[in-house]
């Protein structure tokens, strides 16, 4: 009997919790500078907690937040620079930055 067959037995709520725990992951997201305006009520001191499907990419998170992809030019995952196609594993800190100019 496989794992999913065993899930059909016993307490349905408990089984659903087990299945969901493997399909959903939590992230803490920090938006910087002008990206904050796209998320109403965003608190820059606490960041944003977001649950996404397991195996989601940074690009998928950007889309879910409604951020224009061209506005995100620097992506940091747990303090390391990553690309938009980076696959997240959960419990990460994701920092998103817009283009930065100066001189």
JOWO-V466847 format. One record per pair of residues at least 12 apart in sequence whose C-alpha atoms are under 10 Angstrom apart, sorted by the first residue. I is the first residue (numbers start at 1). J is the second residue. Records with the same first field share a line. If there is no record, write none. Layout:
I=J  J
//
This chain:
4=19
7=19
20=53  54
21=54
22=53  54
23=51  52  53  54  55
24=50  51  52  53  54  55  56  89  90
25=50  51  52  53  54  55  56  88  89  90  91  92
26=49  50  51  52  53  54  88  89  90  91  92  93
27=47  48  49  50  51  52  61  88  89  90  91  92  93  94
28=46  47  48  49  50  51  77  78  90  91  92  93  94  95
29=44  46  47  48  49  50  61  76  77  92  93  94  95  96
30=42  43  44  45  46  47  48  49  76  93  94  95  96  97
31=43  44  47  48  72  94  95  96  97  98
32=44  47  72  95  96  97  98
33=96  97  98  99  100
34=71  72  97  98  99  100
35=67  68  71  72  96  97  98  99
36=67  96  97  98
37=67
38=65  66  67  68
39=65  66  67
47=93  94  95
48=93  94
49=91  93
50=64  65
51=90  91
52=64  88  90
53=88  89  90
54=87  88  89  90
55=86  87  88  89  90
56=85  86  87  88  89  90
57=83  84  85  86  87  88  89
58=75  76  77  82  83  84  85  86  87  88  94  96
59=72  75  83  84  85  86  87
60=84  85  86  87
61=84  88  94
62=84  96
67=96
68=98
69=84  98
70=98  99
71=96  97  98  99
72=84  95  96  97  98  99
73=96  97  98  99  100
74=95  96  97  98  99  100
75=94  95  96  97  98
76=92  93  94  95  96  97
77=92  93  94  95  96
78=91  92  93  94  95
79=92  93  94  95
80=94  95
81=94  95
82=94
//
